[in-house]
Structure formats: C-alpha cells, structure tokens
Amino acid sequence: MILLFSIVLALSSLLMIVLILMHKGRGGGLSDMFGGGVSSSLGGSSVAERNLDRITIGTAAIWTISVIALGLLMKVSN
C-alpha cells in the first residue's frame, strides 16, 4: 500500500506542477517580474480556464489524500 500511495503522490505532484504552470498569470505577483504582467481583462472567465481550475483542484485533493494516507500508513507500520 505504501508503494501504491507513493506512486500516486509522485504522479499527482508532477501533474500539479504542470497544471499550475498552465494557468494564466493574473498580475500583481511574481509573474510581473518575468513578463507576465500583460493580461487580458477576461482572465479566468473562459471555459478552458474554469476547466483547468477544476482539474487542478481535483488533483490537489488527490495529492492531499495521498499525503495523509502515506503519513498514516508510515505511522502504523513503525
């Protein structure tokens, strides 16, 4: 079980990195320093951006569950 949750954690971590990098910069943060300050006024209102938000939240939930499960399994196994 520990191996299974470790694999799920690694895959969801990589997917989270990719999904977060795919989001548009909304300005006002570090994205301004690297040229991401120019954004349209409709940022986040498109269907693709909403779907990307939903997929990112779902992946974050899977990541959180796998971290908690791994912690509990490691505690019980020791």
N, CA, C and O atoms as a GROMACS GRO file, in nm:
protein
  312
    1MET      N    1   0.082  -0.120   0.000
    1MET     CA    2   0.000   0.000   0.000
    1MET      C    3   0.086   0.126   0.000
    1MET      O    4   0.052   0.225  -0.064
    2ILE      N    5   0.198   0.121   0.074
    2ILE     CA    6   0.285   0.238   0.079
    2ILE      C    7   0.341   0.267  -0.059
    2ILE      O    8   0.351   0.384  -0.098
    3LEU      N    9   0.378   0.163  -0.133
    3LEU     CA   10   0.430   0.182  -0.268
    3LEU      C   11   0.323   0.244  -0.359
    3LEU      O   12   0.353   0.333  -0.438
    4LEU      N   13   0.201   0.196  -0.347
    4LEU     CA   14   0.092   0.248  -0.430
    4LEU      C   15   0.069   0.397  -0.403
    4LEU      O   16   0.057   0.476  -0.496
    5PHE      N   17   0.062   0.435  -0.276
    5PHE     CA   18   0.039   0.575  -0.243
    5PHE      C   19   0.160   0.662  -0.277
    5PHE      O   20   0.146   0.780  -0.308
    6SER      N   21   0.279   0.604  -0.272
    6SER     CA   22   0.398   0.679  -0.312
    6SER      C   23   0.396   0.709  -0.462
    6SER      O   24   0.434   0.819  -0.504
    7ILE      N   25   0.353   0.614  -0.541
    7ILE     CA   26   0.342   0.634  -0.686
    7ILE      C   27   0.233   0.737  -0.716
    7ILE      O   28   0.253   0.825  -0.800
    8VAL      N   29   0.119   0.727  -0.649
    8VAL     CA   30   0.011   0.824  -0.670
    8VAL      C   31   0.057   0.964  -0.630
    8VAL      O   32   0.026   1.061  -0.699
    9LEU      N   33   0.132   0.974  -0.522
    9LEU     CA   34   0.183   1.104  -0.476
    9LEU      C   35   0.280   1.163  -0.577
    9LEU      O   36   0.273   1.282  -0.607
   10ALA      N   37   0.370   1.082  -0.630
   10ALA     CA   38   0.467   1.131  -0.728
   10ALA      C   39   0.399   1.178  -0.855
   10ALA      O   40   0.431   1.284  -0.909
   11LEU      N   41   0.304   1.098  -0.905
   11LEU     CA   42   0.234   1.136  -1.028
   11LEU      C   43   0.148   1.260  -1.009
   11LEU      O   44   0.145   1.348  -1.095
   12SER      N   45   0.079   1.268  -0.896
   12SER     CA   46  -0.006   1.385  -0.873
   12SER      C   47   0.080   1.509  -0.849
   12SER      O   48   0.038   1.620  -0.884
   13SER      N   49   0.198   1.494  -0.792
   13SER     CA   50   0.288   1.608  -0.774
   13SER      C   51   0.334   1.664  -0.909
   13SER      O   52   0.332   1.785  -0.931
   14LEU      N   53   0.375   1.574  -0.998
   14LEU     CA   54   0.416   1.618  -1.131
   14LEU      C   55   0.301   1.683  -1.208
   14LEU      O   56   0.320   1.784  -1.275
   15LEU      N   57   0.183   1.625  -1.197
   15LEU     CA   58   0.066   1.680  -1.264
   15LEU      C   59   0.030   1.817  -1.208
   15LEU      O   60  -0.009   1.907  -1.283
   16MET      N   61   0.042   1.834  -1.076
   16MET     CA   62   0.014   1.965  -1.014
   16MET      C   63   0.110   2.072  -1.067
   16MET      O   64   0.068   2.184  -1.094
   17ILE      N   65   0.237   2.037  -1.082
   17ILE     CA   66   0.334   2.132  -1.134
   17ILE      C   67   0.295   2.177  -1.274
   17ILE      O   68   0.295   2.296  -1.304
   18VAL      N   69   0.261   2.081  -1.359
   18VAL     CA   70   0.223   2.113  -1.496
   18VAL      C   71   0.096   2.197  -1.499
   18VAL      O   72   0.088   2.296  -1.573
   19LEU      N   73  -0.004   2.158  -1.421
   19LEU     CA   74  -0.131   2.231  -1.422
   19LEU      C   75  -0.116   2.373  -1.371
   19LEU      O   76  -0.176   2.465  -1.426
   20ILE      N   77  -0.038   2.392  -1.267
   20ILE     CA   78  -0.019   2.527  -1.213
   20ILE      C   79   0.056   2.614  -1.312
   20ILE      O   80   0.025   2.733  -1.326
   21LEU      N   81   0.154   2.558  -1.381
   21LEU     CA   82   0.226   2.636  -1.480
   21LEU      C   83   0.141   2.670  -1.601
   21LEU      O   84   0.172   2.766  -1.672
   22MET      N   85   0.035   2.595  -1.627
   22MET     CA   86  -0.053   2.623  -1.740
   22MET      C   87  -0.149   2.739  -1.712
   22MET      O   88  -0.204   2.796  -1.806
   23HIS      N   89  -0.169   2.774  -1.586
   23HIS     CA   90  -0.261   2.883  -1.553
   23HIS      C   91  -0.206   3.016  -1.603
   23HIS      O   92  -0.085   3.037  -1.612
   24LYS      N   93  -0.299   3.106  -1.634
   24LYS     CA   94  -0.261   3.241  -1.673
   24LYS      C   95  -0.214   3.318  -1.552
   24LYS      O   96  -0.265   3.299  -1.441
   25GLY      N   97  -0.117   3.406  -1.573
   25GLY     CA   98  -0.076   3.496  -1.466
   25GLY      C   99  -0.180   3.606  -1.451
   25GLY      O  100  -0.221   3.666  -1.550
   26ARG      N  101  -0.222   3.634  -1.330
   26ARG     CA  102  -0.325   3.734  -1.309
   26ARG      C  103  -0.264   3.872  -1.273
   26ARG      O  104  -0.337   3.968  -1.253
   27GLY      N  105  -0.133   3.878  -1.266
   27GLY     CA  106  -0.066   4.004  -1.238
   27GLY      C  107  -0.057   4.030  -1.090
   27GLY      O  108  -0.130   3.971  -1.010
   28GLY      N  109   0.033   4.120  -1.053
   28GLY     CA  110   0.046   4.157  -0.914
   28GLY      C  111   0.136   4.067  -0.832
   28GLY      O  112   0.150   4.087  -0.712
   29GLY      N  113   0.196   3.967  -0.894
   29GLY     CA  114   0.282   3.877  -0.819
   29GLY      C  115   0.414   3.858  -0.889
   29GLY      O  116   0.464   3.948  -0.957
   30LEU      N  117   0.470   3.740  -0.872
   30LEU     CA  118   0.598   3.711  -0.935
   30LEU      C  119   0.588   3.706  -1.087
   30LEU      O  120   0.688   3.724  -1.156
   31SER      N  121   0.469   3.684  -1.139
   31SER     CA  122   0.454   3.678  -1.284
   31SER      C  123   0.485   3.812  -1.349
   31SER      O  124   0.524   3.816  -1.466
   32ASP      N  125   0.468   3.923  -1.277
   32ASP     CA  126   0.501   4.055  -1.330
   32ASP      C  127   0.651   4.069  -1.354
   32ASP      O  128   0.694   4.136  -1.448
   33MET      N  129   0.730   4.007  -1.268
   33MET     CA  130   0.875   4.019  -1.281
   33MET      C  131   0.926   3.950  -1.407
   33MET      O  132   1.027   3.992  -1.463
   34PHE      N  133   0.857   3.847  -1.452
   34PHE     CA  134   0.904   3.770  -1.566
   34PHE      C  135   0.823   3.797  -1.692
   34PHE      O  136   0.819   3.714  -1.782
   35GLY      N  137   0.760   3.912  -1.700
   35GLY     CA  138   0.689   3.950  -1.822
   35GLY      C  139   0.547   3.900  -1.832
   35GLY      O  140   0.486   3.907  -1.938
   36GLY      N  141   0.492   3.851  -1.724
   36GLY     CA  142   0.355   3.802  -1.729
   36GLY      C  143   0.254   3.905  -1.686
   36GLY      O  144   0.137   3.871  -1.665
   37GLY      N  145   0.294   4.030  -1.673
   37GLY     CA  146   0.205   4.135  -1.625
   37GLY      C  147   0.101   4.178  -1.726
   37GLY      O  148   0.000   4.238  -1.689
   38VAL      N  149   0.123   4.148  -1.853
   38VAL     CA  150   0.028   4.188  -1.956
   38VAL      C  151  -0.076   4.077  -1.968
   38VAL      O  152  -0.047   3.970  -2.021
   39SER      N  153  -0.195   4.102  -1.919
   39SER     CA  154  -0.300   4.002  -1.927
   39SER      C  155  -0.430   4.069  -1.967
   39SER      O  156  -0.447   4.190  -1.948
   40SER      N  157  -0.518   3.992  -2.023
   40SER     CA  158  -0.646   4.048  -2.066
   40SER      C  159  -0.738   4.067  -1.948
   40SER      O  160  -0.718   4.009  -1.841
   41SER      N  161  -0.838   4.148  -1.967
   41SER     CA  162  -0.932   4.174  -1.858
   41SER      C  163  -1.029   4.058  -1.836
   41SER      O  164  -1.102   4.056  -1.737
   42LEU      N  165  -1.029   3.962  -1.928
   42LEU     CA  166  -1.120   3.848  -1.916
   42LEU      C  167  -1.052   3.726  -1.857
   42LEU      O  168  -1.102   3.614  -1.871
   43GLY      N  169  -0.938   3.744  -1.791
   43GLY     CA  170  -0.864   3.631  -1.736
   43GLY      C  171  -0.946   3.548  -1.639
   43GLY      O  172  -1.000   3.601  -1.542
   44GLY      N  173  -0.955   3.419  -1.665
   44GLY     CA  174  -1.028   3.329  -1.577
   44GLY      C  175  -1.174   3.312  -1.610
   44GLY      O  176  -1.244   3.235  -1.544
   45SER      N  177  -1.223   3.381  -1.712
   45SER     CA  178  -1.365   3.370  -1.742
   45SER      C  179  -1.393   3.271  -1.855
   45SER      O  180  -1.509   3.240  -1.882
   46SER      N  181  -1.289   3.222  -1.921
   46SER     CA  182  -1.311   3.130  -2.030
   46SER      C  183  -1.343   2.990  -1.976
   46SER      O  184  -1.313   2.956  -1.862
   47VAL      N  185  -1.404   2.911  -2.061
   47VAL     CA  186  -1.441   2.774  -2.023
   47VAL      C  187  -1.315   2.692  -1.998
   47VAL      O  188  -1.310   2.610  -1.906
   48ALA      N  189  -1.214   2.713  -2.080
   48ALA     CA  190  -1.089   2.636  -2.064
   48ALA      C  191  -1.024   2.668  -1.930
   48ALA      O  192  -0.973   2.577  -1.863
   49GLU      N  193  -1.024   2.794  -1.890
   49GLU     CA  194  -0.963   2.832  -1.762
   49GLU      C  195  -1.042   2.774  -1.644
   49GLU      O  196  -0.983   2.730  -1.546
   50ARG      N  197  -1.174   2.774  -1.654
   50ARG     CA  198  -1.255   2.715  -1.546
   50ARG      C  199  -1.232   2.565  -1.537
   50ARG      O  200  -1.222   2.510  -1.427
   51ASN      N  201  -1.224   2.498  -1.652
   51ASN     CA  202  -1.197   2.354  -1.650
   51ASN      C  203  -1.058   2.324  -1.595
   51ASN      O  204  -1.040   2.227  -1.522
   52LEU      N  205  -0.961   2.407  -1.629
   52LEU     CA  206  -0.827   2.390  -1.575
   52LEU      C  207  -0.827   2.409  -1.424
   52LEU      O  208  -0.757   2.338  -1.352
   53ASP      N  209  -0.905   2.505  -1.375
   53ASP     CA  210  -0.920   2.524  -1.230
   53ASP      C  211  -0.978   2.400  -1.164
   53ASP      O  212  -0.930   2.357  -1.059
   54ARG      N  213  -1.080   2.343  -1.224
   54ARG     CA  214  -1.144   2.224  -1.166
   54ARG      C  215  -1.049   2.105  -1.164
   54ARG      O  216  -1.044   2.032  -1.065
   55ILE      N  217  -0.974   2.086  -1.272
   55ILE     CA  218  -0.880   1.975  -1.278
   55ILE      C  219  -0.769   1.995  -1.174
   55ILE      O  220  -0.726   1.899  -1.110
   56THR      N  221  -0.724   2.119  -1.158
   56THR     CA  222  -0.619   2.148  -1.060
   56THR      C  223  -0.668   2.122  -0.919
   56THR      O  224  -0.595   2.066  -0.837
   57ILE      N  225  -0.790   2.161  -0.889
   57ILE     CA  226  -0.847   2.138  -0.755
   57ILE      C  227  -0.863   1.988  -0.730
   57ILE      O  228  -0.834   1.940  -0.620
   58GLY      N  229  -0.909   1.914  -0.829
   58GLY     CA  230  -0.922   1.768  -0.814
   58GLY      C  231  -0.789   1.701  -0.792
   58GLY      O  232  -0.777   1.611  -0.709
   59THR      N  233  -0.688   1.744  -0.866
   59THR     CA  234  -0.554   1.688  -0.849
   59THR      C  235  -0.498   1.724  -0.712
   59THR      O  236  -0.430   1.642  -0.649
   60ALA      N  237  -0.525   1.844  -0.666
   60ALA     CA  238  -0.480   1.885  -0.532
   60ALA      C  239  -0.547   1.800  -0.423
   60ALA      O  240  -0.484   1.766  -0.323
   61ALA      N  241  -0.673   1.765  -0.444
   61ALA     CA  242  -0.743   1.680  -0.348
   61ALA      C  243  -0.681   1.541  -0.345
   61ALA      O  244  -0.662   1.483  -0.237
   62ILE      N  245  -0.650   1.486  -0.462
   62ILE     CA  246  -0.586   1.354  -0.469
   62ILE      C  247  -0.449   1.360  -0.402
   62ILE      O  248  -0.411   1.267  -0.330
   63TRP      N  249  -0.374   1.468  -0.425
   63TRP     CA  250  -0.242   1.485  -0.363
   63TRP      C  251  -0.253   1.490  -0.211
   63TRP      O  252  -0.176   1.425  -0.141
   64THR      N  253  -0.350   1.566  -0.161
   64THR     CA  254  -0.369   1.580  -0.017
   64THR      C  255  -0.408   1.447   0.047
   64THR      O  256  -0.355   1.410   0.152
   65ILE      N  257  -0.498   1.375  -0.015
   65ILE     CA  258  -0.541   1.245   0.037
   65ILE      C  259  -0.425   1.147   0.040
   65ILE      O  260  -0.410   1.071   0.135
   66SER      N  261  -0.343   1.148  -0.066
   66SER     CA  262  -0.231   1.054  -0.069
   66SER      C  263  -0.125   1.090   0.035
   66SER      O  264  -0.061   1.000   0.091
   67VAL      N  265  -0.103   1.220   0.062
   67VAL     CA  266  -0.009   1.260   0.166
   67VAL      C  267  -0.057   1.213   0.303
   67VAL      O  268   0.021   1.160   0.382
   68ILE      N  269  -0.185   1.233   0.332
   68ILE     CA  270  -0.242   1.191   0.460
   68ILE      C  271  -0.238   1.040   0.474
   68ILE      O  272  -0.202   0.987   0.580
   69ALA      N  273  -0.274   0.969   0.367
   69ALA     CA  274  -0.273   0.822   0.371
   69ALA      C  275  -0.131   0.769   0.392
   69ALA      O  276  -0.110   0.676   0.469
   70LEU      N  277  -0.035   0.828   0.323
   70LEU     CA  278   0.104   0.785   0.342
   70LEU      C  279   0.151   0.811   0.484
   70LEU      O  280   0.220   0.727   0.542
   71GLY      N  281   0.116   0.924   0.539
   71GLY     CA  282   0.154   0.954   0.676
   71GLY      C  283   0.095   0.855   0.775
   71GLY      O  284   0.164   0.809   0.866
   72LEU      N  285  -0.031   0.821   0.756
   72LEU     CA  286  -0.095   0.724   0.845
   72LEU      C  287  -0.036   0.585   0.828
   72LEU      O  288  -0.015   0.514   0.927
   73LEU      N  289  -0.010   0.545   0.704
   73LEU     CA  290   0.049   0.413   0.680
   73LEU      C  291   0.190   0.404   0.738
   73LEU      O  292   0.228   0.301   0.793
   74MET      N  293   0.266   0.511   0.726
   74MET     CA  294   0.403   0.509   0.782
   74MET      C  295   0.398   0.503   0.934
   74MET      O  296   0.481   0.437   0.997
   75LYS      N  297   0.301   0.573   0.993
   75LYS     CA  298   0.289   0.572   1.140
   75LYS      C  299   0.251   0.433   1.190
   75LYS      O  300   0.304   0.386   1.290
   76VAL      N  301   0.159   0.368   1.120
   76VAL     CA  302   0.111   0.236   1.162
   76VAL      C  303   0.220   0.130   1.140
   76VAL      O  304   0.232   0.036   1.219
   77SER      N  305   0.298   0.143   1.033
   77SER     CA  306   0.397   0.040   1.001
   77SER      C  307   0.518   0.044   1.095
   77SER      O  308   0.590  -0.055   1.106
   78ASN      N  309   0.542   0.156   1.160
   78ASN     CA  310   0.658   0.164   1.251
   78ASN      C  311   0.622   0.125   1.387
   78ASN      O  312   0.706   0.126   1.477
   0.00000   0.00000   0.00000
